[in-house]
Amino acid sequence: MARLLFLTVILASFAFATPVTINDACFDTYTSGPYAGKKCNSSTISPLSERDVIGDFLKFDIEKMVINELDHNTIDIDIHTNYGTTPLDPFVVVRNLNVGDLLFEKDGVPIYGVPLHSRTKGNGFGHTTDPNNRFSVDGESLTAGTLYEVLDPTEGKGLLHSDRVTGLGASNIRVDEYVWLQQIDGSSSPGFQPTLAEVNSGGSITVTSTAPALYKINFRMDFAPGGNPLYYESLTGLSFNFSSATCANDIIKGRIDGPTGLVPEPATYALLGGGLISLFFLRRRKGV
């Protein structure tokens, strides 16, 4: 009976570890709806915002996001795309279009975020509202793989929209999409209130090729026991947001209610119930 109880607990632990997949709206061609059979970036789809991919489909498309693990101590997320380089730091599709940050939202506003490549003051990564000068930096250093809390969600302070990062007009980008974290440069000024706060550092960013012209970007971070704030945010619903470039050429968004595997499926309830019944009979057998 003790062996049966042990097996039940092991099976239940696997049931709770099932990854959650968020699929993109379109990968290659639309399969249903008014655009069925059309390419994701077909010029016949109007307005521009209705296209899944804006611009070069072969450089910007996202397939899916897989939350492999989200618990008290760990985050592990894969983003599957049709573009990428290893390592991610030089991952620049064209000179002024860099990979977006991985953002975590509540009610449509990012509350945490992770840069997928580092950018420091003066290194050419930044934003400007001047379309002819897209490389002036208006921010402090941000480190790839670090989890930041957004203290000021005001656009232009803790967060940046696609049009502000690139300086491009609405005819070239998906406008009003959060794509980047921003820490306003002014930490030495009297009364300066930071717009971001570092929560945890040391996360890893890796890119691997999964097939010809297909890539997987993985973000993983370990916390001190019970120290993962995204786990607790996910108890009441947490949304995941990623843009394939800072002009939001393609975006993937999805919400989960409860961490990965937190809400048991019927099979999991059956396993746990079986474990409790086994425990009951085991205790009776021992005369407890």
C-alpha positions in Angstrom: 0.0 0.0 0.0 2.9 2.3 0.8 4.2 1.7 -2.7 0.9 2.6 -4.2 0.8 5.8 -2.3 4.3 6.7 -3.4 3.4 6.0 -7.1 0.2 8.1 -6.7 2.2 11.1 -5.4 4.7 10.8 -8.2 2.0 10.6 -10.9 0.3 13.6 -9.4 3.5 15.6 -9.5 3.8 15.0 -13.2 0.2 16.0 -13.8 0.9 19.4 -12.1 3.9 20.0 -14.4 2.1 20.2 -17.7 3.4 23.2 -19.7 1.0 25.8 -21.0 1.2 26.8 -24.7 0.1 30.2 -26.0 -0.3 30.0 -29.8 0.2 33.0 -32.1 -2.8 34.1 -34.2 -1.1 33.0 -37.5 1.9 31.0 -38.5 2.6 30.9 -42.2 -1.1 31.3 -43.4 -4.4 32.0 -41.8 -6.4 28.7 -41.5 -9.8 30.1 -40.6 -11.7 33.4 -40.5 -12.0 36.1 -43.1 -8.3 35.7 -44.1 -8.3 31.9 -44.4 -5.6 30.8 -46.9 -3.9 34.2 -47.0 -0.3 34.8 -45.9 0.0 36.3 -42.4 1.4 39.5 -43.8 -0.6 39.7 -47.1 -0.8 43.2 -48.4 -4.5 42.5 -49.3 -5.3 42.5 -45.5 -6.3 46.0 -44.4 -6.0 47.8 -42.1 -2.3 47.2 -41.3 -3.2 46.3 -37.7 -5.2 43.3 -38.9 -2.1 41.5 -40.2 -0.5 39.1 -38.0 2.9 40.0 -39.3 3.8 43.5 -40.5 6.8 43.6 -42.8 8.9 40.7 -43.8 7.2 37.5 -42.7 10.5 35.5 -42.8 12.1 37.8 -40.3 9.4 38.6 -37.8 6.9 35.8 -37.3 6.2 34.2 -33.8 4.8 30.7 -33.7 4.1 30.2 -30.0 5.1 30.7 -26.4 5.4 27.8 -24.0 5.4 28.3 -20.2 7.3 25.2 -19.1 7.5 26.1 -15.5 6.0 28.8 -13.2 6.1 28.0 -9.5 7.3 29.4 -6.2 10.9 29.1 -7.3 11.2 29.0 -11.1 10.2 30.7 -14.4 11.0 28.8 -17.6 9.6 30.1 -20.9 10.2 29.2 -24.5 9.4 31.6 -27.4 9.3 29.9 -30.8 10.0 32.1 -33.8 11.2 31.8 -37.4 14.2 34.1 -36.8 17.1 34.3 -34.3 20.8 34.3 -33.7 23.0 32.8 -31.0 23.7 34.5 -28.7 20.8 37.0 -28.6 22.8 40.2 -27.9 23.5 41.0 -31.6 20.0 39.9 -32.5 19.1 43.0 -34.5 16.8 42.3 -37.5 17.7 45.7 -39.1 19.8 48.4 -37.6 17.1 50.1 -35.5 14.7 47.2 -34.9 15.8 45.1 -31.9 14.0 42.2 -30.2 11.3 43.3 -27.7 11.3 42.6 -24.0 9.3 39.8 -22.4 6.5 41.6 -20.5 4.1 40.3 -17.8 0.8 42.2 -17.6 -2.2 42.8 -15.3 -5.3 44.4 -16.9 -3.3 45.2 -20.1 -0.5 47.0 -18.4 3.0 45.5 -17.8 3.9 45.2 -14.2 7.1 43.1 -14.6 9.5 42.6 -17.5 12.7 40.9 -18.7 15.1 42.3 -21.3 16.1 39.6 -23.7 19.3 41.5 -24.6 21.4 43.9 -22.5 21.4 47.6 -23.3 23.5 50.3 -21.6 23.6 54.0 -21.7 25.5 55.0 -24.8 25.6 51.7 -26.6 23.1 52.6 -29.3 20.0 50.9 -27.9 17.4 53.4 -26.9 14.6 55.5 -28.2 13.8 58.9 -29.6 10.7 60.6 -31.0 12.8 62.0 -33.8 12.5 59.6 -36.8 15.8 60.8 -38.2 17.8 60.0 -35.0 16.8 56.6 -33.8 19.9 55.9 -31.8 20.0 58.5 -29.1 19.7 56.8 -25.7 17.3 58.1 -23.0 17.7 55.6 -20.3 19.9 53.7 -17.9 21.5 50.2 -18.2 19.2 47.2 -18.4 20.6 43.7 -18.1 19.5 40.7 -20.1 17.8 38.0 -18.0 17.0 40.4 -15.1 13.5 40.6 -13.8 12.4 44.2 -13.3 9.2 45.5 -11.6 7.6 48.4 -13.4 7.1 51.1 -10.7 5.8 53.8 -13.1 3.7 52.3 -15.9 3.3 55.7 -17.6 4.2 55.4 -21.3 7.5 57.1 -21.8 8.7 56.5 -18.3 8.7 52.9 -17.1 7.4 51.6 -20.5 7.8 52.4 -24.1 5.5 52.0 -27.1 6.6 50.7 -30.4 6.3 54.1 -32.1 8.5 55.8 -29.5 11.3 53.2 -29.6 11.6 53.2 -33.4 10.5 56.7 -34.4 8.6 55.1 -37.3 5.2 56.2 -38.4 1.9 54.3 -38.2 2.3 53.2 -41.8 5.3 51.0 -40.9 4.6 49.6 -37.5 1.9 48.3 -35.1 1.4 51.4 -32.9 0.6 51.7 -29.2 2.0 48.4 -28.3 4.2 48.1 -25.2 7.5 46.6 -26.3 10.3 47.8 -24.0 11.1 48.6 -20.4 12.5 52.0 -19.7 14.4 53.5 -16.8 14.5 57.3 -17.0 18.0 58.7 -16.8 17.9 60.9 -13.7 18.8 58.8 -10.7 21.2 61.5 -9.4 18.5 64.3 -9.6 16.9 65.5 -6.4 13.5 63.8 -5.8 14.1 61.3 -8.7 11.7 58.4 -8.5 12.9 55.3 -10.3 10.6 53.9 -12.9 11.9 50.3 -12.6 13.2 48.2 -9.7 15.4 45.1 -10.1 13.7 42.1 -8.5 16.0 39.2 -9.4 19.1 38.9 -11.6 21.0 36.0 -13.1 18.3 34.7 -15.5 19.6 32.9 -18.6 18.7 33.7 -22.2 19.5 31.1 -24.8 18.7 30.7 -28.5 18.7 27.3 -30.2 17.8 26.3 -33.7 14.9 23.8 -33.7 14.7 23.3 -37.5 15.8 25.2 -40.6 14.8 28.8 -40.2 13.1 28.0 -36.8 14.4 29.1 -33.4 13.6 28.8 -29.8 14.4 31.6 -27.3 14.5 30.3 -23.8 14.3 32.4 -20.6 14.9 30.7 -17.3 15.2 32.2 -13.8 15.6 30.6 -10.4 14.5 32.3 -7.2 15.0 31.8 -3.5 12.4 29.5 -2.1 9.0 31.2 -2.4 10.5 34.2 -4.0 8.9 34.2 -7.5 6.4 37.2 -7.6 5.0 36.0 -11.0 3.7 32.9 -9.4 1.6 34.9 -6.9 0.5 37.3 -9.6 -0.7 34.4 -11.7 -3.0 33.2 -9.0 -5.4 35.9 -10.0 -4.5 35.8 -13.7 -1.3 37.0 -15.5 -0.8 37.9 -19.1 2.4 37.3 -21.2 3.4 39.7 -23.9 6.3 39.6 -26.4 7.0 41.5 -29.6 9.3 40.1 -32.3 10.8 43.5 -32.7 10.5 46.9 -31.2 8.1 48.0 -34.0 5.8 45.2 -32.9 5.9 43.5 -36.3 4.4 40.4 -34.7 3.1 40.1 -31.1 2.0 37.2 -29.0 -0.2 37.6 -26.0 -1.9 35.2 -23.7 -3.3 34.9 -20.2 -3.2 32.1 -17.7 -5.3 31.9 -14.6 -3.1 30.1 -12.1 0.5 29.0 -12.6 1.4 26.2 -14.9 -0.6 23.1 -13.9 -2.0 24.8 -10.8 -5.6 24.2 -11.7 -5.8 20.4 -11.6 -7.5 18.5 -14.5 -10.0 15.7 -13.6 -7.3 13.1 -13.9 -5.2 14.9 -11.4 -8.1 15.0 -8.9 -8.5 11.3 -9.4 -4.8 10.7 -8.7 -4.9 12.8 -5.5 -8.1 11.2 -4.4 -6.6 7.8 -4.9 -3.6 8.9 -2.8 -5.9 10.1 0.0 -7.8 6.8 0.0 -4.6 4.8 0.0 -3.4 6.8 2.9 -6.7 6.2 4.8 -6.5 2.4 4.4 -2.8 2.4 5.2 -3.4 4.1 8.5 -6.3 1.8 9.3 -4.1 -1.2 8.6 -1.5 0.0 11.0 -4.3 0.7 13.6 -3.7 4.4 13.8 
